[in-house]
Amino acid sequence: MAKKTWGLIITVLFLFALYIPLDSPRGVIYNFKTPIDDLIVLNTKFLVVYLSYFVYLVFTICYFVKIKQINILNQILLSVAVTAFFSYLFFIFFQNSVDRPIISPHDFFDLVYVWINQNIPEYNAFPSLHVAISTICLLGFIKIKSNLALIIAIWTVLIYLSTVYTKQHYLLDGVGGLALGTICFLFITKFFKRI
């Protein structure tokens, strides 16, 4: 890979690390819950999909490197960095949280759910970075007209669903992530064309 690509990967990892200190309560905490969110029943088995997000990101990088679409990969990585930056601004000035249900574990998935809730704070839900970054990756696959685009689209939809069925996000968090990821990717691709 080119130095530029490695630089972008390091930038993205650095931004991901910055998320940790931001995920703690500060001042006024907003809530973007809708009546529909109350109708969605917790399904801890969706944690498999929710956690597959990290596999999704690694797979995307490896795939674009393998097919030698480094320019598009750079656009994806820069879009992810810009998306994280704007999300963090929102987290700082309009911090929000999710009401997570307290459960008594009955199976392995419940145990993982309880562990996540005990170790990962419930703040900074809007916009959903899971949805935003998955959307950016999907747009990259669509842009190169990959044969995997349909599979990746299904995976992306499942990740969105997993964020609400595991009560890590509200529906509007996903909508915000979808919008932000799409806007950032379209802006970055136009920027790349100009330079």
C-alpha positions in Angstrom: 0.0 0.0 0.0 1.1 3.6 -0.6 2.3 5.8 2.2 -0.9 7.9 1.7 -3.1 4.9 2.4 -1.1 3.9 5.5 -1.3 7.6 6.7 -5.1 7.5 6.3 -5.4 4.2 8.1 -3.3 5.6 11.0 -5.5 8.8 11.0 -8.7 6.7 11.2 -7.3 4.5 14.1 -6.2 7.7 15.9 -9.7 9.2 15.5 -11.3 5.9 16.7 -9.1 6.1 19.8 -10.3 9.6 20.5 -13.8 8.3 20.8 -13.0 6.7 24.2 -12.5 9.9 26.2 -15.5 11.5 24.5 -17.8 8.6 25.7 -18.4 10.0 29.2 -21.1 12.4 30.5 -20.7 16.1 30.2 -23.3 18.8 30.9 -26.7 18.5 29.2 -27.4 15.0 27.8 -29.9 14.9 24.9 -32.1 11.9 23.9 -33.3 11.1 20.4 -35.8 8.4 21.3 -39.0 8.1 19.3 -42.2 6.2 20.1 -41.2 3.5 17.6 -38.1 2.7 19.6 -40.4 1.6 22.5 -41.9 -0.9 20.1 -38.6 -2.5 19.2 -37.9 -5.5 21.5 -34.3 -6.2 22.7 -32.8 -9.1 20.8 -29.3 -9.9 22.1 -28.6 -12.4 19.3 -28.2 -9.3 17.0 -24.9 -8.7 18.9 -23.3 -11.1 16.4 -24.1 -8.7 13.6 -23.4 -5.6 15.7 -19.9 -6.8 16.5 -19.3 -8.0 12.9 -19.0 -4.3 12.1 -15.3 -4.6 13.0 -14.8 -7.5 10.6 -16.7 -5.5 8.0 -14.1 -2.7 8.2 -11.1 -4.9 8.0 -12.7 -6.9 5.1 -13.4 -3.6 3.2 -9.7 -2.5 3.5 -8.4 -6.0 2.5 -10.8 -6.3 -0.4 -9.9 -2.9 -2.0 -6.2 -3.6 -1.5 -6.5 -7.0 -3.1 -8.4 -5.7 -6.2 -5.9 -2.7 -6.3 -8.6 0.0 -6.0 -6.3 2.0 -3.7 -7.7 5.4 -4.9 -11.3 4.4 -3.9 -10.0 3.0 -0.6 -8.3 6.3 0.1 -11.7 8.0 -0.6 -13.4 5.6 1.8 -10.7 6.2 4.5 -10.8 10.0 4.2 -14.6 9.9 4.3 -14.5 7.8 7.5 -12.1 10.4 9.0 -14.3 13.3 8.1 -17.4 11.5 9.3 -15.7 10.8 12.6 -14.6 14.4 13.0 -18.1 15.8 12.4 -19.6 13.2 14.7 -17.2 14.1 17.5 -18.2 17.8 17.1 -21.8 16.7 17.6 -20.9 14.5 20.5 -19.1 17.5 22.2 -21.8 20.1 21.7 -25.0 17.9 21.7 -24.0 14.9 23.7 -26.7 12.3 23.7 -27.4 8.9 25.2 -29.5 5.7 24.9 -31.6 4.1 27.6 -30.4 0.5 27.7 -32.6 -2.1 29.4 -31.3 -3.9 32.4 -31.7 -7.7 32.0 -31.0 -10.9 33.8 -28.8 -13.0 31.5 -30.3 -16.3 30.3 -27.8 -17.2 27.6 -24.4 -16.3 26.1 -25.7 -13.4 24.1 -27.4 -11.9 27.2 -24.1 -12.2 29.0 -22.2 -10.4 26.2 -25.0 -7.7 26.3 -24.6 -7.2 30.0 -20.8 -7.0 29.7 -21.1 -4.4 26.9 -23.5 -2.3 29.0 -21.2 -2.5 32.0 -18.0 -1.6 30.1 -19.1 0.7 27.3 -20.9 3.9 28.3 -24.3 4.7 26.6 -23.3 8.2 25.4 -22.6 9.5 21.9 -25.3 7.6 20.1 -26.3 10.2 17.5 -25.1 10.0 14.8 -24.4 6.3 14.7 -20.8 5.7 13.6 -21.7 2.0 13.0 -24.2 3.0 10.4 -22.3 6.0 9.0 -19.1 4.1 8.4 -20.8 1.0 7.1 -22.7 3.2 4.6 -19.4 4.7 3.4 -18.0 1.3 2.8 -21.1 0.2 1.0 -20.9 3.3 -1.3 -17.3 2.4 -2.1 -18.4 -1.1 -3.2 -21.2 0.4 -5.3 -18.9 2.9 -6.9 -16.6 0.2 -8.3 -19.6 -1.9 -9.2 -18.4 -4.8 -7.2 -20.1 -8.2 -7.5 -20.2 -8.1 -3.7 -22.2 -4.9 -3.5 -25.6 -6.7 -2.8 -24.1 -8.8 -0.1 -22.4 -5.7 1.5 -25.7 -3.8 1.2 -27.5 -6.6 3.1 -24.7 -6.6 5.7 -25.0 -2.8 6.1 -28.8 -3.1 6.6 -28.3 -5.8 9.2 -25.8 -3.6 11.0 -28.3 -0.8 11.1 -31.0 -3.2 12.5 -28.5 -4.6 15.0 -27.9 -1.1 16.5 -31.6 -0.8 17.4 -32.3 -4.4 18.3 -29.4 -4.4 20.7 -30.6 -1.1 22.1 -27.2 0.5 21.4 -28.9 3.2 19.3 -32.3 4.7 18.5 -33.7 4.7 15.0 -32.9 8.4 14.5 -29.2 7.7 15.4 -29.1 5.4 12.4 -30.8 7.9 10.1 -28.3 10.5 11.2 -25.4 8.1 10.5 -26.8 7.2 7.1 -27.1 10.9 6.1 -23.7 11.9 7.5 -21.9 9.0 5.9 -23.5 9.5 2.5 -22.9 13.3 2.5 -19.2 12.9 3.5 -18.6 10.2 0.9 -20.2 12.2 -1.9 -18.2 15.3 -0.8 -14.9 13.5 -0.7 -15.4 11.8 -4.0 -16.1 15.2 -5.6 -13.0 16.6 -3.9 -10.9 13.7 -5.3 -12.1 14.4 -8.8 -11.1 18.1 -8.6 -7.6 17.3 -7.5 
